[in-house]
Amino acid sequence: MTQEKIIIDVGDGAAIPSKKDMGLFSAWRISFCGAIVLLIYLVISRPDPYLKIVKFLPDGIIVTFQVTFFSIGLALIIGLITGLGRISRNRIANAIASTYIEVIRGIPLLVQLFYIYYALGRFVRVPDMVAAVIAMSVCYGAYMGEVFRAGIESIDKGQTEAARSLGFNRTQTMFYVILPQAWRTILPPVGNEFIALLKDTSLVSILAVADLLRRGREFAAESFAYFETYTIIALIYLLITLLLSKLVSIMEDRLNYYGKF
């Protein structure tokens, strides 16, 4: 008697809402609507300080998105290269990719941020934003590498054999046949890592990057309205993550829909 292997996938990002899970889908709607209503209520009922806080934060939100999108773009490239290295028959490439993943995943992101900005700063002066993007990309690239590896290995080997029989070489088979099919498997965890990365951008405030949290800290330091400021920041982060999780859910549904044809 064989026992079916059960994989439990728990990530750091927000849960992706799906109509298949009505409890989670309802929780998403309650959370999203509740956050909007509470934010509007606070701004209208107490414009001082809540409206002032909201007006003070937009540039910080823009910086947060800049760090997130630059980092996720670079992390996807690093992750793809690393994932291909992990499944490579070349022992050197496999060893380098595997060692990179083990080392990076074993060091906290906050330590990596300090190391790139302060430790390496003794030899090469790295601008705040660049240091933040590099650290986030290198850290999440290691996680993306495992996501790509798992996604590629989930595709039936018959697909590779069929492509090779049609005259495709290994590179063409990977990019024209395997990766497009693997993307449906890869998208949910990539979306989850994207949302987790956005939340982790709050750490870059220690590098004097004027992100959402940094701007909030500046306002709180001037006004001493710590409770009000961090309440607004929490609501904004919640709304952003909920919107992104819904976007990932829509993309996943469309991929599954077109994948049927």
N, C-alpha and C positions, 0 to 999 in steps of 0.2 A: 504494500500500500504506500503510495507516494503522496506526500503532502504538498499542496500548491504553495508556492512561495508568495508571500504577501509583502509588498513594498509600501512602507509608510513614508510619504513625502511631506515634510513640514518645512516651510521656508521662513525667512525673516520678513518677507514682504506681506502686503495685505492679501487676504484671501480673495481669489478671483470669483466674483458672483456668477452663478449659473442657475438657469431655471430648473435644471435637474435637481438642484439642492434648494428647495423652496425656503428652508430655514435660513440659509446663508443669503439667499436673494432678498428675502424680507428684511433681514438684518442690515443689508447694504442700504436699502431704501430708507429704513428708519434712521440709520446713522447719518446718511447724506441729508435727508430732509431736516432732521433734528439739528445738525450742525449749521445749516443755512438759516433756519428759523432763529436759533440762539444767537448767531452772529448778527443778524438784522435787528433782533430785539435789543441786544446790547448797544449797538451803534445808535439806534433811535432813542432808547430810553436814557442812555448816559453818553451823549456825544463827547463829553469831557470825563474820562480820557479816551474812551473806546474809539470814537471817530478819529481823534488825533493819532492814535496808534495805527489804525488802518491806513491813514494817509501817509504815515511815516515808513511803511513797510514795502511798498511796491518795488522799489529798486532792489531791495534785498531778495524779493521773490524772483526777480529777473536773474540775479546772480546765482541763486540756487538752481534755477533751470539751466543756466549756462554751464555750471559745473556738472550737473547731472547729464546733460546731453553730450557734452564733450567726453565725459568719462565713460558713459555707456557705449558710445561709438568706438572709442579706442579699446575698451574692454571686450567688445564683440570681436574685433580684429585679433586681439591677443588670445581670446578664448578659442577662436577658430583655429589659429595656428597651433595653440597648445593641444586642442582636441585632436587635430590631425597628427601631432607628434605622439600623443598617447596611444594611437592605434597604428603608428608607423612600424614597419618591419625593421627599420634602421634602429639598431640598439642605441646608438649615440643620441639620435633625435628623441627616442622614447625615454631614455634616461634623463635627458635635459628637461623635457616637458614634465615628467613625473616628479623630478626633484624640485622644479619651480613650484608646482602645485603644493607639494608637501611643505616646503619652506614658507611660502606666502600664507597658506591657510593656517600655519602654526603660529603666526605673529599677528597680534591684534592690529586692527586698522589704525587705531589711535597712535600706536607705537610707530607704524610705518609713516604716518604723517609727520610725527616728530623727527623721525630719522631722515627723511628726505629734505625737510625744511631746515632743521637745525644741525643735524650731524653732518650731512653732506654740504650744508651751507658753509662749513669751514673751508671747503675746497672750491666749490662752485656755488655762486649766489643764484638761487632759484627763486623767481618771482612767486608771490603768494598763490595766485591763481594757477600757475603752471605746476607748482608743487602739489596743490590740492588735486588737480586733474591726474597727474602722474600717479600719485598714491592711490587714488580711488580706482584708476584703471588697472594698475598692477594687481591690486587686491582682488577686485571683482573679475579680472581676467582669469585668475586661477579657478574661481568658481565656475565661470563660463566655460572654461576648458573641459571640466567634467560634464557639464551639461551637453556640450557638443559631442563629446565622446559617447555618452550614453545614447544620445539621439541618433548618431550615425550607426552605432552597433545594434539599435533596435530595428533597423531595416533588414529585411530578409536577404540572405546572401544570394538568393536566386536572382535578385535585381542586378547585382554586380555581374553575375555570370551571364545574364541576358544582354547586358550592355557590352560586355567584352566580346560576346559572340557577334555583335553587330559592328565590331571594329573599333569601339571606343578604347582609348588607353586609360590608365588608372586615373589620371587627372580629369579627363573628360567624364569618366564614369562618376567620379566623386562630385563634381560641380554641376553636371547636367542631369544626373539621375538620383544619386543618394541624398545630397543635401536638400534639394527641393522637397523630397518626401519626408526627410527627417525634420524639416522645419515645423510641421504640424505637431510633432512630439516635443520639439525644443521650445516652441513659443510660450507655453504656460510658465515653465521655470525661468525662461529669459525675462518674461514680463514681471515675474515675482522678484527676480534679482534687480530689475530696473527700479521697481518701487522701493525695495530695500536700500538701494544705492541712494535714491533721492532722500530717504530719511537719514541715511548716514552722512549726507552732506552737512548736516548740522555740526559735525565734528570739525569741519574746516574753519569754523569761526575762531578756533584757537590759533589759526595762522593769520589772523587779521583780515581774512576774506570777508567782505561785507555781504554775507548771505542773509537769509531771513532771520536766523537766530541771532547773528551778530548785530543786526540792526535793532532787533528787539531788545537786546542787552544794552545797547546804547541809549535807547529811549527810556528803559527802566532805570538806568543809572542817573539820567537827568531828572526824571520825574518821580522816582521812588515808587512808581505804580507797578510793582513787580507782579502782583497777582493778576491785575488786569492785562498787562503786557503778555505774560506767558499763557494766559487763557486764550487770547487772540491768536498767538503763534500756534498753539496746539490745535485750535479750530482750523486754521489755514492749512497746516500740515495734513490734518484729517481729510479736509475737502480735496486737497490735491491727490492724496493717495487713493481716495475713493474714486475720483474721476479717472485716474490712470488704471485702476483695477477694472473699472467698467470698460474702458477702451480696450484693454487686453482681452476681456471676455468677448467683446464684439468681434475682434480680429480672430480669435480662436473659433468662434461660431462660423464665421465666413470661410475660414480655411477648411473646417470640417464639412461645410456645405458644398464647396467647390470640389473637395476631395472625393465626393461621392460620384462625380461624373467622370 
